[in-house]
Amino acid sequence: MDESAIPVNRMVELPEETRQFLAGLSRDDVATLRTGLPIIRAIIGFATVTKWLAIASFGILGGVVMFGESVMKIVSWFRQ
């Protein structure tokens, strides 16, 4: 979209459905969208971090279990 164009000409490039949605917004709706978008971005970013923390936790847990089993096998070799 051409940012230097006046707003009426910029809206022409948008799909019809988007223009109808934007035309139906009140000033309060626009204010709500402006305050809500950063919150939604933060939630999405936090969800991504949380997903990778969960994956890493399961990986560490699996690694610790496998390491413990290996240590128990080696200790049993020396006890025989």
N, C-alpha and C positions, 0 to 999 in steps of 0.2 A: 504494500500500500504506500502511496506517495504521501509522506508526512507533511510536505510543504503545501499540499493542496488545501483549499478551504474545506471545512467539514462536510458540506453537501456533496462535493465532488469525490471526497474520500469514501463516502458511504455507497456510492454507485458501484464500486468494485466488490462490495460484499454480496454474499448470496441473499436472495430474496427472503428466505426464512430468518436469517440473522437480522436483516433490516427491520422486519416486522417485529421481532423480539425487542430490538433496541428502541423502536418507536413506541412500544407499549410501556416502557419503564418510566417511573416517576423519579423525581429528585431523590426521594428517600430510598428507592430501589438502587439507584446508582451509588449512593453513599454506602448502602449495605454491601453491595458488590465490592466496592473499593476497600472496605474494612475487612471483608471476608476472604478475599483472595490471598493475602499474605498468610492468614491462618491456615487455609487449605494447603498452600505450598509447604508450610512448616509440617503439617500432619503427613503429607506425602513423603517429605524428606525423612521424617522420624520413622515412618513405616519401613523405608528402605534400610535404614540403619538397624532397626529392630530385626528385620528379616535376616540380615547378615550376622547379627549377634547370636540369633537362635541357631543358625547353621554352624557357626563357629563353636558354640557351646556343645552341640551334639557331636561335632568332630572331636573336640577335646575329650568329652566323656568317653567316646568310643576308643580313642587313643589310650586313655588311662586304663580302661578295662583290658585292652589288648596287651598293654605293657605289664599290667599286674599278672595276667595269665602267663606271660612269657617268663616273668621272674619266678613264679611258682613252679613252672616246669624246670627251670635251671636249678632251683633249690632242691627239688625232688631228685635230680640226678646225683647231687652230692650226698644226699641222705641214704642212698641205697648202698 
